Amino acid sequence: MKVRFHPHALVRLKERGATESEVIATVQQGERFPAKLGRTGFRRNFPFGATWRGRQYTTKQVEAYAVEEDGWLVITVIVKYY
């Protein structure tokens, strides 16, 4: 499955602490759910066990929002830490 990134998504994933490989894994292997504006959301949890912005977390949850366009075009990325 082909996964491409909109420039907005590339900026957001860096700001929010995700990697391109995590987002690709999320799209290919994560939970799929309907999102607003005809988009599709993908969600996957990753073991983290590190510090993010001064706090320790064990899990990183990556959400990718995409449209199907010659594979998947990721529009934006949201990252949550637990």
HTML snippet that shows the backbone in 3Dmol.js (N, CA, C, O; Angstrom):
<script src="https://3Dmol.org/build/3Dmol-min.js"></script>
<div id="view" style="width:600px;height:400px;position:relative"></div>
<script>
const pdb = `
ATOM      1  N   MET A   1       0.840  -1.173   0.000  1.00  0.00           N
ATOM      2  CA  MET A   1       0.000   0.000   0.000  1.00  0.00           C
ATOM      3  C   MET A   1       0.891   1.244   0.000  1.00  0.00           C
ATOM      4  O   MET A   1       1.788   1.385   0.832  1.00  0.00           O
ATOM      5  N   LYS A   2       0.630   2.120  -0.929  1.00  0.00           N
ATOM      6  CA  LYS A   2       1.424   3.339  -1.076  1.00  0.00           C
ATOM      7  C   LYS A   2       0.928   4.403  -0.091  1.00  0.00           C
ATOM      8  O   LYS A   2      -0.274   4.651   0.010  1.00  0.00           O
ATOM      9  N   VAL A   3       1.863   5.029   0.635  1.00  0.00           N
ATOM     10  CA  VAL A   3       1.535   6.106   1.576  1.00  0.00           C
ATOM     11  C   VAL A   3       2.391   7.315   1.226  1.00  0.00           C
ATOM     12  O   VAL A   3       3.619   7.231   1.198  1.00  0.00           O
ATOM     13  N   ARG A   4       1.727   8.447   0.957  1.00  0.00           N
ATOM     14  CA  ARG A   4       2.419   9.696   0.657  1.00  0.00           C
ATOM     15  C   ARG A   4       2.051  10.728   1.707  1.00  0.00           C
ATOM     16  O   ARG A   4       1.061  10.568   2.420  1.00  0.00           O
ATOM     17  N   PHE A   5       2.848  11.789   1.805  1.00  0.00           N
ATOM     18  CA  PHE A   5       2.641  12.815   2.820  1.00  0.00           C
ATOM     19  C   PHE A   5       2.403  14.184   2.187  1.00  0.00           C
ATOM     20  O   PHE A   5       3.174  14.626   1.335  1.00  0.00           O
ATOM     21  N   HIS A   6       1.339  14.842   2.609  1.00  0.00           N
ATOM     22  CA  HIS A   6       1.111  16.240   2.261  1.00  0.00           C
ATOM     23  C   HIS A   6       2.166  17.053   3.020  1.00  0.00           C
ATOM     24  O   HIS A   6       2.538  16.658   4.125  1.00  0.00           O
ATOM     25  N   PRO A   7       2.663  18.165   2.478  1.00  0.00           N
ATOM     26  CA  PRO A   7       3.656  18.969   3.201  1.00  0.00           C
ATOM     27  C   PRO A   7       3.203  19.373   4.613  1.00  0.00           C
ATOM     28  O   PRO A   7       4.019  19.435   5.534  1.00  0.00           O
ATOM     29  N   HIS A   8       1.918  19.643   4.778  1.00  0.00           N
ATOM     30  CA  HIS A   8       1.381  19.986   6.104  1.00  0.00           C
ATOM     31  C   HIS A   8       1.628  18.837   7.096  1.00  0.00           C
ATOM     32  O   HIS A   8       2.016  19.075   8.239  1.00  0.00           O
ATOM     33  N   ALA A   9       1.405  17.607   6.656  1.00  0.00           N
ATOM     34  CA  ALA A   9       1.600  16.442   7.531  1.00  0.00           C
ATOM     35  C   ALA A   9       3.067  16.298   7.933  1.00  0.00           C
ATOM     36  O   ALA A   9       3.356  15.948   9.077  1.00  0.00           O
ATOM     37  N   LEU A  10       3.986  16.557   7.023  1.00  0.00           N
ATOM     38  CA  LEU A  10       5.414  16.449   7.342  1.00  0.00           C
ATOM     39  C   LEU A  10       5.824  17.450   8.420  1.00  0.00           C
ATOM     40  O   LEU A  10       6.622  17.128   9.300  1.00  0.00           O
ATOM     41  N   VAL A  11       5.281  18.655   8.350  1.00  0.00           N
ATOM     42  CA  VAL A  11       5.572  19.660   9.377  1.00  0.00           C
ATOM     43  C   VAL A  11       4.983  19.220  10.709  1.00  0.00           C
ATOM     44  O   VAL A  11       5.656  19.287  11.738  1.00  0.00           O
ATOM     45  N   ARG A  12       3.740  18.772  10.698  1.00  0.00           N
ATOM     46  CA  ARG A  12       3.062  18.392  11.938  1.00  0.00           C
ATOM     47  C   ARG A  12       3.713  17.189  12.602  1.00  0.00           C
ATOM     48  O   ARG A  12       3.843  17.171  13.826  1.00  0.00           O
ATOM     49  N   LEU A  13       4.122  16.191  11.842  1.00  0.00           N
ATOM     50  CA  LEU A  13       4.706  15.007  12.489  1.00  0.00           C
ATOM     51  C   LEU A  13       6.008  15.353  13.190  1.00  0.00           C
ATOM     52  O   LEU A  13       6.302  14.798  14.248  1.00  0.00           O
ATOM     53  N   LYS A  14       6.784  16.248  12.628  1.00  0.00           N
ATOM     54  CA  LYS A  14       8.027  16.667  13.286  1.00  0.00           C
ATOM     55  C   LYS A  14       7.737  17.480  14.544  1.00  0.00           C
ATOM     56  O   LYS A  14       8.390  17.289  15.569  1.00  0.00           O
ATOM     57  N   GLU A  15       6.756  18.391  14.472  1.00  0.00           N
ATOM     58  CA  GLU A  15       6.372  19.197  15.639  1.00  0.00           C
ATOM     59  C   GLU A  15       5.846  18.339  16.777  1.00  0.00           C
ATOM     60  O   GLU A  15       6.058  18.653  17.948  1.00  0.00           O
ATOM     61  N   ARG A  16       5.162  17.255  16.433  1.00  0.00           N
ATOM     62  CA  ARG A  16       4.441  16.466  17.426  1.00  0.00           C
ATOM     63  C   ARG A  16       5.170  15.209  17.861  1.00  0.00           C
ATOM     64  O   ARG A  16       4.668  14.464  18.702  1.00  0.00           O
ATOM     65  N   GLY A  17       6.353  14.962  17.299  1.00  0.00           N
ATOM     66  CA  GLY A  17       7.194  13.876  17.787  1.00  0.00           C
ATOM     67  C   GLY A  17       6.996  12.525  17.138  1.00  0.00           C
ATOM     68  O   GLY A  17       7.367  11.509  17.726  1.00  0.00           O
ATOM     69  N   ALA A  18       6.427  12.475  15.956  1.00  0.00           N
ATOM     70  CA  ALA A  18       6.267  11.208  15.244  1.00  0.00           C
ATOM     71  C   ALA A  18       7.304  11.108  14.128  1.00  0.00           C
ATOM     72  O   ALA A  18       7.877  12.114  13.712  1.00  0.00           O
ATOM     73  N   THR A  19       7.536   9.904  13.655  1.00  0.00           N
ATOM     74  CA  THR A  19       8.427   9.698  12.522  1.00  0.00           C
ATOM     75  C   THR A  19       7.606   9.262  11.311  1.00  0.00           C
ATOM     76  O   THR A  19       6.475   8.795  11.451  1.00  0.00           O
ATOM     77  N   GLU A  20       8.179   9.416  10.137  1.00  0.00           N
ATOM     78  CA  GLU A  20       7.487   8.968   8.928  1.00  0.00           C
ATOM     79  C   GLU A  20       7.209   7.472   8.988  1.00  0.00           C
ATOM     80  O   GLU A  20       6.140   7.026   8.571  1.00  0.00           O
ATOM     81  N   SER A  21       8.155   6.693   9.502  1.00  0.00           N
ATOM     82  CA  SER A  21       7.954   5.243   9.567  1.00  0.00           C
ATOM     83  C   SER A  21       6.820   4.868  10.525  1.00  0.00           C
ATOM     84  O   SER A  21       6.096   3.906  10.270  1.00  0.00           O
ATOM     85  N   GLU A  22       6.654   5.619  11.630  1.00  0.00           N
ATOM     86  CA  GLU A  22       5.533   5.360  12.540  1.00  0.00           C
ATOM     87  C   GLU A  22       4.202   5.666  11.861  1.00  0.00           C
ATOM     88  O   GLU A  22       3.229   4.934  12.040  1.00  0.00           O
ATOM     89  N   VAL A  23       4.160   6.736  11.089  1.00  0.00           N
ATOM     90  CA  VAL A  23       2.920   7.102  10.404  1.00  0.00           C
ATOM     91  C   VAL A  23       2.591   6.062   9.330  1.00  0.00           C
ATOM     92  O   VAL A  23       1.431   5.678   9.182  1.00  0.00           O
ATOM     93  N   ILE A  24       3.571   5.612   8.597  1.00  0.00           N
ATOM     94  CA  ILE A  24       3.336   4.577   7.581  1.00  0.00           C
ATOM     95  C   ILE A  24       2.825   3.300   8.241  1.00  0.00           C
ATOM     96  O   ILE A  24       1.882   2.686   7.742  1.00  0.00           O
ATOM     97  N   ALA A  25       3.432   2.893   9.352  1.00  0.00           N
ATOM     98  CA  ALA A  25       2.976   1.705  10.082  1.00  0.00           C
ATOM     99  C   ALA A  25       1.552   1.895  10.593  1.00  0.00           C
ATOM    100  O   ALA A  25       0.763   0.950  10.602  1.00  0.00           O
ATOM    101  N   THR A  26       1.225   3.107  11.017  1.00  0.00           N
ATOM    102  CA  THR A  26      -0.127   3.401  11.497  1.00  0.00           C
ATOM    103  C   THR A  26      -1.141   3.236  10.380  1.00  0.00           C
ATOM    104  O   THR A  26      -2.198   2.640  10.587  1.00  0.00           O
ATOM    105  N   VAL A  27      -0.834   3.754   9.204  1.00  0.00           N
ATOM    106  CA  VAL A  27      -1.749   3.628   8.068  1.00  0.00           C
ATOM    107  C   VAL A  27      -1.862   2.174   7.624  1.00  0.00           C
ATOM    108  O   VAL A  27      -2.958   1.713   7.306  1.00  0.00           O
ATOM    109  N   GLN A  28      -0.776   1.464   7.597  1.00  0.00           N
ATOM    110  CA  GLN A  28      -0.786   0.088   7.089  1.00  0.00           C
ATOM    111  C   GLN A  28      -1.327  -0.924   8.096  1.00  0.00           C
ATOM    112  O   GLN A  28      -1.949  -1.909   7.698  1.00  0.00           O
ATOM    113  N   GLN A  29      -1.105  -0.702   9.390  1.00  0.00           N
ATOM    114  CA  GLN A  29      -1.441  -1.733  10.375  1.00  0.00           C
ATOM    115  C   GLN A  29      -2.337  -1.254  11.509  1.00  0.00           C
ATOM    116  O   GLN A  29      -2.731  -2.054  12.357  1.00  0.00           O
ATOM    117  N   GLY A  30      -2.667   0.035  11.541  1.00  0.00           N
ATOM    118  CA  GLY A  30      -3.432   0.580  12.654  1.00  0.00           C
ATOM    119  C   GLY A  30      -4.935   0.402  12.504  1.00  0.00           C
ATOM    120  O   GLY A  30      -5.432  -0.084  11.488  1.00  0.00           O
ATOM    121  N   GLU A  31      -5.639   0.813  13.553  1.00  0.00           N
ATOM    122  CA  GLU A  31      -7.099   0.819  13.555  1.00  0.00           C
ATOM    123  C   GLU A  31      -7.576   1.888  12.580  1.00  0.00           C
ATOM    124  O   GLU A  31      -7.035   2.993  12.535  1.00  0.00           O
ATOM    125  N   ARG A  32      -8.582   1.547  11.811  1.00  0.00           N
ATOM    126  CA  ARG A  32      -9.122   2.467  10.807  1.00  0.00           C
ATOM    127  C   ARG A  32     -10.490   2.963  11.269  1.00  0.00           C
ATOM    128  O   ARG A  32     -11.289   2.179  11.780  1.00  0.00           O
ATOM    129  N   PHE A  33     -10.771   4.272  11.095  1.00  0.00           N
ATOM    130  CA  PHE A  33     -12.060   4.822  11.509  1.00  0.00           C
ATOM    131  C   PHE A  33     -12.437   5.988  10.598  1.00  0.00           C
ATOM    132  O   PHE A  33     -11.561   6.641  10.030  1.00  0.00           O
ATOM    133  N   PRO A  34     -13.748   6.255  10.454  1.00  0.00           N
ATOM    134  CA  PRO A  34     -14.183   7.381   9.609  1.00  0.00           C
ATOM    135  C   PRO A  34     -13.871   8.711  10.293  1.00  0.00           C
ATOM    136  O   PRO A  34     -13.939   8.825  11.516  1.00  0.00           O
ATOM    137  N   ALA A  35     -13.532   9.703   9.492  1.00  0.00           N
ATOM    138  CA  ALA A  35     -13.213  11.028  10.007  1.00  0.00           C
ATOM    139  C   ALA A  35     -14.024  12.075   9.233  1.00  0.00           C
ATOM    140  O   ALA A  35     -14.709  11.750   8.264  1.00  0.00           O
ATOM    141  N   LYS A  36     -13.936  13.312   9.670  1.00  0.00           N
ATOM    142  CA  LYS A  36     -14.674  14.406   9.039  1.00  0.00           C
ATOM    143  C   LYS A  36     -14.201  14.653   7.607  1.00  0.00           C
ATOM    144  O   LYS A  36     -13.098  14.270   7.217  1.00  0.00           O
ATOM    145  N   LEU A  37     -15.056  15.292   6.857  1.00  0.00           N
ATOM    146  CA  LEU A  37     -14.763  15.746   5.491  1.00  0.00           C
ATOM    147  C   LEU A  37     -14.398  14.603   4.545  1.00  0.00           C
ATOM    148  O   LEU A  37     -13.619  14.791   3.610  1.00  0.00           O
ATOM    149  N   GLY A  38     -14.959  13.425   4.789  1.00  0.00           N
ATOM    150  CA  GLY A  38     -14.720  12.284   3.910  1.00  0.00           C
ATOM    151  C   GLY A  38     -13.347  11.655   4.045  1.00  0.00           C
ATOM    152  O   GLY A  38     -12.938  10.856   3.202  1.00  0.00           O
ATOM    153  N   ARG A  39     -12.640  12.009   5.095  1.00  0.00           N
ATOM    154  CA  ARG A  39     -11.302  11.456   5.313  1.00  0.00           C
ATOM    155  C   ARG A  39     -11.387  10.172   6.125  1.00  0.00           C
ATOM    156  O   ARG A  39     -12.432   9.829   6.678  1.00  0.00           O
ATOM    157  N   THR A  40     -10.272   9.481   6.180  1.00  0.00           N
ATOM    158  CA  THR A  40     -10.164   8.269   6.976  1.00  0.00           C
ATOM    159  C   THR A  40      -9.086   8.481   8.018  1.00  0.00           C
ATOM    160  O   THR A  40      -8.010   8.999   7.720  1.00  0.00           O
ATOM    161  N   GLY A  41      -9.383   8.074   9.250  1.00  0.00           N
ATOM    162  CA  GLY A  41      -8.400   8.158  10.320  1.00  0.00           C
ATOM    163  C   GLY A  41      -7.788   6.797  10.591  1.00  0.00           C
ATOM    164  O   GLY A  41      -8.435   5.762  10.430  1.00  0.00           O
ATOM    165  N   PHE A  42      -6.553   6.815  10.997  1.00  0.00           N
ATOM    166  CA  PHE A  42      -5.828   5.604  11.381  1.00  0.00           C
ATOM    167  C   PHE A  42      -5.194   5.865  12.742  1.00  0.00           C
ATOM    168  O   PHE A  42      -4.684   6.957  12.993  1.00  0.00           O
ATOM    169  N   ARG A  43      -5.227   4.867  13.617  1.00  0.00           N
ATOM    170  CA  ARG A  43      -4.698   5.042  14.977  1.00  0.00           C
ATOM    171  C   ARG A  43      -3.891   3.796  15.361  1.00  0.00           C
ATOM    172  O   ARG A  43      -4.291   2.662  15.098  1.00  0.00           O
ATOM    173  N   ARG A  44      -2.742   4.052  15.993  1.00  0.00           N
ATOM    174  CA  ARG A  44      -1.916   2.936  16.469  1.00  0.00           C
ATOM    175  C   ARG A  44      -1.100   3.406  17.675  1.00  0.00           C
ATOM    176  O   ARG A  44      -0.613   4.536  17.711  1.00  0.00           O
ATOM    177  N   ASN A  45      -0.964   2.521  18.655  1.00  0.00           N
ATOM    178  CA  ASN A  45      -0.146   2.799  19.841  1.00  0.00           C
ATOM    179  C   ASN A  45       1.240   2.189  19.656  1.00  0.00           C
ATOM    180  O   ASN A  45       1.385   1.090  19.120  1.00  0.00           O
ATOM    181  N   PHE A  46       2.244   2.915  20.104  1.00  0.00           N
ATOM    182  CA  PHE A  46       3.632   2.463  20.059  1.00  0.00           C
ATOM    183  C   PHE A  46       4.216   2.528  21.467  1.00  0.00           C
ATOM    184  O   PHE A  46       3.928   3.471  22.204  1.00  0.00           O
ATOM    185  N   PRO A  47       5.030   1.546  21.856  1.00  0.00           N
ATOM    186  CA  PRO A  47       5.743   1.671  23.130  1.00  0.00           C
ATOM    187  C   PRO A  47       6.686   2.868  23.046  1.00  0.00           C
ATOM    188  O   PRO A  47       7.361   3.049  22.033  1.00  0.00           O
ATOM    189  N   PHE A  48       6.740   3.676  24.080  1.00  0.00           N
ATOM    190  CA  PHE A  48       7.550   4.890  24.026  1.00  0.00           C
ATOM    191  C   PHE A  48       8.651   4.862  25.083  1.00  0.00           C
ATOM    192  O   PHE A  48       9.833   4.860  24.737  1.00  0.00           O
ATOM    193  N   GLY A  49       8.290   4.841  26.340  1.00  0.00           N
ATOM    194  CA  GLY A  49       9.268   4.731  27.418  1.00  0.00           C
ATOM    195  C   GLY A  49      10.353   5.786  27.386  1.00  0.00           C
ATOM    196  O   GLY A  49      11.532   5.478  27.561  1.00  0.00           O
ATOM    197  N   ALA A  50       9.956   7.041  27.162  1.00  0.00           N
ATOM    198  CA  ALA A  50      10.940   8.122  27.068  1.00  0.00           C
ATOM    199  C   ALA A  50      10.295   9.418  27.558  1.00  0.00           C
ATOM    200  O   ALA A  50       9.152   9.440  28.016  1.00  0.00           O
ATOM    201  N   THR A  51      11.065  10.485  27.443  1.00  0.00           N
ATOM    202  CA  THR A  51      10.604  11.795  27.876  1.00  0.00           C
ATOM    203  C   THR A  51      10.179  12.617  26.667  1.00  0.00           C
ATOM    204  O   THR A  51      10.872  12.651  25.650  1.00  0.00           O
ATOM    205  N   TRP A  52       9.034  13.279  26.787  1.00  0.00           N
ATOM    206  CA  TRP A  52       8.554  14.200  25.767  1.00  0.00           C
ATOM    207  C   TRP A  52       8.184  15.494  26.478  1.00  0.00           C
ATOM    208  O   TRP A  52       7.315  15.511  27.351  1.00  0.00           O
ATOM    209  N   ARG A  53       8.851  16.574  26.095  1.00  0.00           N
ATOM    210  CA  ARG A  53       8.623  17.902  26.677  1.00  0.00           C
ATOM    211  C   ARG A  53       8.657  17.875  28.208  1.00  0.00           C
ATOM    212  O   ARG A  53       7.798  18.446  28.881  1.00  0.00           O
ATOM    213  N   GLY A  54       9.678  17.191  28.732  1.00  0.00           N
ATOM    214  CA  GLY A  54       9.945  17.209  30.161  1.00  0.00           C
ATOM    215  C   GLY A  54       9.157  16.229  31.005  1.00  0.00           C
ATOM    216  O   GLY A  54       9.296  16.233  32.228  1.00  0.00           O
ATOM    217  N   ARG A  55       8.334  15.389  30.396  1.00  0.00           N
ATOM    218  CA  ARG A  55       7.562  14.397  31.149  1.00  0.00           C
ATOM    219  C   ARG A  55       7.795  13.007  30.594  1.00  0.00           C
ATOM    220  O   ARG A  55       7.991  12.835  29.391  1.00  0.00           O
ATOM    221  N   GLN A  56       7.773  12.028  31.463  1.00  0.00           N
ATOM    222  CA  GLN A  56       8.005  10.626  31.099  1.00  0.00           C
ATOM    223  C   GLN A  56       6.677   9.978  30.670  1.00  0.00           C
ATOM    224  O   GLN A  56       5.658  10.124  31.345  1.00  0.00           O
ATOM    225  N   TYR A  57       6.709   9.264  29.541  1.00  0.00           N
ATOM    226  CA  TYR A  57       5.524   8.562  29.044  1.00  0.00           C
ATOM    227  C   TYR A  57       5.913   7.149  28.621  1.00  0.00           C
ATOM    228  O   TYR A  57       7.047   6.907  28.207  1.00  0.00           O
ATOM    229  N   THR A  58       4.966   6.221  28.729  1.00  0.00           N
ATOM    230  CA  THR A  58       5.234   4.840  28.325  1.00  0.00           C
ATOM    231  C   THR A  58       4.669   4.513  26.946  1.00  0.00           C
ATOM    232  O   THR A  58       5.136   3.584  26.288  1.00  0.00           O
ATOM    233  N   THR A  59       3.660   5.278  26.505  1.00  0.00           N
ATOM    234  CA  THR A  59       2.986   4.971  25.239  1.00  0.00           C
ATOM    235  C   THR A  59       2.844   6.227  24.396  1.00  0.00           C
ATOM    236  O   THR A  59       2.565   7.312  24.906  1.00  0.00           O
ATOM    237  N   LYS A  60       3.042   6.056  23.101  1.00  0.00           N
ATOM    238  CA  LYS A  60       2.807   7.126  22.126  1.00  0.00           C
ATOM    239  C   LYS A  60       1.710   6.637  21.187  1.00  0.00           C
ATOM    240  O   LYS A  60       1.832   5.566  20.594  1.00  0.00           O
ATOM    241  N   GLN A  61       0.640   7.420  21.050  1.00  0.00           N
ATOM    242  CA  GLN A  61      -0.439   7.081  20.132  1.00  0.00           C
ATOM    243  C   GLN A  61      -0.358   8.012  18.926  1.00  0.00           C
ATOM    244  O   GLN A  61      -0.389   9.235  19.066  1.00  0.00           O
ATOM    245  N   VAL A  62      -0.255   7.418  17.751  1.00  0.00           N
ATOM    246  CA  VAL A  62      -0.169   8.195  16.511  1.00  0.00           C
ATOM    247  C   VAL A  62      -1.504   8.072  15.781  1.00  0.00           C
ATOM    248  O   VAL A  62      -2.014   6.970  15.576  1.00  0.00           O
ATOM    249  N   GLU A  63      -2.060   9.214  15.394  1.00  0.00           N
ATOM    250  CA  GLU A  63      -3.263   9.262  14.568  1.00  0.00           C
ATOM    251  C   GLU A  63      -2.898   9.956  13.262  1.00  0.00           C
ATOM    252  O   GLU A  63      -2.315  11.039  13.261  1.00  0.00           O
ATOM    253  N   ALA A  64      -3.245   9.326  12.171  1.00  0.00           N
ATOM    254  CA  ALA A  64      -3.006   9.898  10.847  1.00  0.00           C
ATOM    255  C   ALA A  64      -4.351  10.050  10.149  1.00  0.00           C
ATOM    256  O   ALA A  64      -5.172   9.133  10.161  1.00  0.00           O
ATOM    257  N   TYR A  65      -4.572  11.201   9.548  1.00  0.00           N
ATOM    258  CA  TYR A  65      -5.800  11.458   8.796  1.00  0.00           C
ATOM    259  C   TYR A  65      -5.428  11.575   7.326  1.00  0.00           C
ATOM    260  O   TYR A  65      -4.554  12.353   6.945  1.00  0.00           O
ATOM    261  N   ALA A  66      -6.124  10.769   6.500  1.00  0.00           N
ATOM    262  CA  ALA A  66      -5.713  10.644   5.101  1.00  0.00           C
ATOM    263  C   ALA A  66      -6.915  10.573   4.168  1.00  0.00           C
ATOM    264  O   ALA A  66      -8.048  10.336   4.588  1.00  0.00           O
ATOM    265  N   VAL A  67      -6.629  10.787   2.887  1.00  0.00           N
ATOM    266  CA  VAL A  67      -7.607  10.573   1.819  1.00  0.00           C
ATOM    267  C   VAL A  67      -7.029   9.529   0.872  1.00  0.00           C
ATOM    268  O   VAL A  67      -5.819   9.441   0.665  1.00  0.00           O
ATOM    269  N   GLU A  68      -7.931   8.749   0.312  1.00  0.00           N
ATOM    270  CA  GLU A  68      -7.485   7.724  -0.629  1.00  0.00           C
ATOM    271  C   GLU A  68      -7.301   8.375  -1.989  1.00  0.00           C
ATOM    272  O   GLU A  68      -8.259   8.840  -2.606  1.00  0.00           O
ATOM    273  N   GLU A  69      -6.059   8.400  -2.446  1.00  0.00           N
ATOM    274  CA  GLU A  69      -5.712   9.068  -3.696  1.00  0.00           C
ATOM    275  C   GLU A  69      -4.445   8.397  -4.215  1.00  0.00           C
ATOM    276  O   GLU A  69      -3.339   8.761  -3.815  1.00  0.00           O
ATOM    277  N   ASP A  70      -4.603   7.419  -5.104  1.00  0.00           N
ATOM    278  CA  ASP A  70      -3.452   6.641  -5.589  1.00  0.00           C
ATOM    279  C   ASP A  70      -2.675   6.080  -4.389  1.00  0.00           C
ATOM    280  O   ASP A  70      -1.481   6.336  -4.238  1.00  0.00           O
ATOM    281  N   GLY A  71      -3.362   5.322  -3.551  1.00  0.00           N
ATOM    282  CA  GLY A  71      -2.841   4.893  -2.260  1.00  0.00           C
ATOM    283  C   GLY A  71      -3.431   5.830  -1.216  1.00  0.00           C
ATOM    284  O   GLY A  71      -4.575   6.263  -1.352  1.00  0.00           O
ATOM    285  N   TRP A  72      -2.672   6.146  -0.185  1.00  0.00           N
ATOM    286  CA  TRP A  72      -3.134   7.064   0.865  1.00  0.00           C
ATOM    287  C   TRP A  72      -2.282   8.316   0.892  1.00  0.00           C
ATOM    288  O   TRP A  72      -1.054   8.243   0.869  1.00  0.00           O
ATOM    289  N   LEU A  73      -2.945   9.474   0.941  1.00  0.00           N
ATOM    290  CA  LEU A  73      -2.270  10.751   1.104  1.00  0.00           C
ATOM    291  C   LEU A  73      -2.569  11.228   2.522  1.00  0.00           C
ATOM    292  O   LEU A  73      -3.705  11.581   2.839  1.00  0.00           O
ATOM    293  N   VAL A  74      -1.551  11.236   3.366  1.00  0.00           N
ATOM    294  CA  VAL A  74      -1.715  11.658   4.754  1.00  0.00           C
ATOM    295  C   VAL A  74      -1.774  13.182   4.781  1.00  0.00           C
ATOM    296  O   VAL A  74      -0.870  13.864   4.299  1.00  0.00           O
ATOM    297  N   ILE A  75      -2.870  13.703   5.362  1.00  0.00           N
ATOM    298  CA  ILE A  75      -3.110  15.141   5.410  1.00  0.00           C
ATOM    299  C   ILE A  75      -2.525  15.757   6.682  1.00  0.00           C
ATOM    300  O   ILE A  75      -1.881  16.805   6.626  1.00  0.00           O
ATOM    301  N   THR A  76      -2.745  15.113   7.818  1.00  0.00           N
ATOM    302  CA  THR A  76      -2.210  15.617   9.079  1.00  0.00           C
ATOM    303  C   THR A  76      -1.965  14.466  10.037  1.00  0.00           C
ATOM    304  O   THR A  76      -2.447  13.352   9.832  1.00  0.00           O
ATOM    305  N   VAL A  77      -1.209  14.753  11.082  1.00  0.00           N
ATOM    306  CA  VAL A  77      -0.823  13.756  12.071  1.00  0.00           C
ATOM    307  C   VAL A  77      -1.016  14.355  13.464  1.00  0.00           C
ATOM    308  O   VAL A  77      -0.639  15.501  13.713  1.00  0.00           O
ATOM    309  N   ILE A  78      -1.599  13.578  14.361  1.00  0.00           N
ATOM    310  CA  ILE A  78      -1.761  13.966  15.758  1.00  0.00           C
ATOM    311  C   ILE A  78      -1.092  12.904  16.611  1.00  0.00           C
ATOM    312  O   ILE A  78      -1.233  11.711  16.344  1.00  0.00           O
ATOM    313  N   VAL A  79      -0.369  13.330  17.632  1.00  0.00           N
ATOM    314  CA  VAL A  79       0.324  12.398  18.519  1.00  0.00           C
ATOM    315  C   VAL A  79      -0.111  12.681  19.955  1.00  0.00           C
ATOM    316  O   VAL A  79      -0.137  13.828  20.400  1.00  0.00           O
ATOM    317  N   LYS A  80      -0.449  11.611  20.667  1.00  0.00           N
ATOM    318  CA  LYS A  80      -0.830  11.707  22.082  1.00  0.00           C
ATOM    319  C   LYS A  80       0.118  10.824  22.875  1.00  0.00           C
ATOM    320  O   LYS A  80       0.518   9.750  22.425  1.00  0.00           O
ATOM    321  N   TYR A  81       0.466  11.293  24.050  1.00  0.00           N
ATOM    322  CA  TYR A  81       1.387  10.554  24.918  1.00  0.00           C
ATOM    323  C   TYR A  81       0.663  10.160  26.202  1.00  0.00           C
ATOM    324  O   TYR A  81      -0.081  10.951  26.782  1.00  0.00           O
ATOM    325  N   TYR A  82       0.899   8.908  26.636  1.00  0.00           N
ATOM    326  CA  TYR A  82       0.280   8.385  27.858  1.00  0.00           C
ATOM    327  C   TYR A  82       1.341   7.765  28.740  1.00  0.00           C
ATOM    328  O   TYR A  82       1.030   7.265  29.821  1.00  0.00           O
TER     329      TYR A  82
END
`;
const viewer = $3Dmol.createViewer("view");
viewer.addModel(pdb, "pdb");
viewer.setStyle({}, {cartoon: {color: "spectrum"}});
viewer.zoomTo();
viewer.render();
</script>
